[in-house]
Amino acid sequence: MITDPLHRSDALRSVARRATLGRSLELLRSFPKEQSDPDEFYTGLARDTVELVSDLWERSGDRAPDAAGRLPGLTVLDVGGGPGYFSEAYAAEGARYVSVEPDVGEMAAAGIAQTGSVRGSGMALPIRSDAVDICISSNVAEHVPEPWTMAEEMCRVTRPGGLVVVSYTLWYGPFGGHEMGLTHYLGGERARRLYERRHGHPPKNYYGRSLFEVGCAEGLAWARDTRSADLLAAFPRYHPRWAWWLVRVPVLREILVSNLVLVLRAR
């Protein structure tokens, strides 16, 4: 088991080069548009996610030379893929994209035709073991009651040597409350009530049903202890490279690391 994943420069070199302040600011500006302009938000997020996965895969040493795209012929399973914005971005890199999403309404929300979508729970993936090359969940773990059950399922369906990428929003970070804003620091239930009072309807991400408290330390603990995969890297997804040290600092990381990325190689 790797005791300090942040020193695995072979897994992080390309990712670190892209982790600039300009990229961070561009993503930050898009976050408030998740519900008002989902096309712009999810298109940008999809592009950034596929670049992240492609960088990590190339550093794994398994990329075929001179192949079309950066993920040639690979099967990518996206757990909680949502309305389909990611499919074209993965296809452009030569990957076969499959998503698992429990909510039919979410799958059809953008009106995008998806031939590779499966309805199912991330905590019991309807996929056979060792079936995919790369399994990713992007901003999903905070929306399931048992996030590490989901993470173990992701490892199960990934072939030995394949990549598992778990990226999720930390509850005590500035975006932990999602559309409820910073009121989540007052407590999840109170934040939900304040949102309903202000807007006249419940939030999309309903605390205790579709939004749960998940932290940085527990994700790192699971990744280091699991017997299903080896931890390669852990870093803040939306931070510039010079702020990655925050993951190493207990307590501080829970507040200032808005989104944690765990990168593992399946056994």
Disulfide bonds with the S-S distance in Angstrom:
none
